[in-house]
Amino acid sequence: MSLIIFGLVSGYIYGIWRFSTNFNRTNFQGNFVMKTGLAILWPVLYVVNGSYRQNFNRTLSGRN
């Protein structure tokens, strides 16, 4: 059970890190607060918002 939780937390942190470091590849424009908010809420926004999903995938794949 703790291994599953560790995997979920690791995946969440990886998503935050990857989105934050490749924020410039997205269509979003904003300051530190917006970047941080979008990075922290990535799991919810990924499921709910199609535009965010495309931008998040762009940060993971490295495409501009």
C-alpha positions in Angstrom: 0.0 0.0 0.0 2.8 2.4 0.9 4.5 1.7 -2.5 1.3 2.8 -4.3 1.2 6.0 -2.3 4.9 6.6 -3.0 4.3 6.1 -6.7 1.3 8.5 -6.8 3.2 11.2 -4.8 6.3 10.8 -7.0 4.1 11.1 -10.2 2.5 14.2 -8.8 5.8 15.8 -8.0 7.2 14.8 -11.4 4.3 16.5 -13.1 4.8 19.7 -11.1 8.5 19.7 -11.8 8.1 19.0 -15.6 5.3 21.6 -16.1 7.3 24.2 -14.2 10.5 23.7 -16.0 8.9 23.6 -19.5 6.2 26.3 -18.9 7.7 28.4 -21.7 6.5 25.6 -24.2 2.9 26.2 -23.3 0.5 28.8 -24.7 0.0 30.2 -21.2 1.4 33.6 -20.2 1.7 34.6 -16.7 3.8 35.3 -13.7 5.1 33.1 -10.9 1.7 32.8 -9.2 -0.1 31.6 -12.3 2.7 29.2 -13.2 2.7 27.8 -9.6 -1.1 27.5 -9.5 -1.3 25.7 -12.8 1.6 23.4 -11.8 0.0 22.4 -8.4 -3.5 21.9 -9.9 -2.3 19.8 -12.9 -4.1 16.6 -12.1 -7.5 18.3 -11.8 -6.9 20.6 -14.8 -5.6 17.7 -16.9 -8.8 15.7 -16.5 -11.2 18.7 -16.8 -9.7 21.0 -19.4 -8.8 19.9 -23.0 -6.7 23.0 -23.7 -4.7 22.4 -20.5 -4.3 18.8 -21.4 -2.7 19.7 -24.8 -0.4 22.2 -23.2 0.6 19.8 -20.4 1.4 17.0 -23.0 3.5 19.6 -24.9 5.6 20.1 -21.8 6.1 16.3 -21.3 6.9 15.6 -25.0 9.2 18.6 -25.6 7.3 19.7 -28.6 6.7 23.5 -29.2 
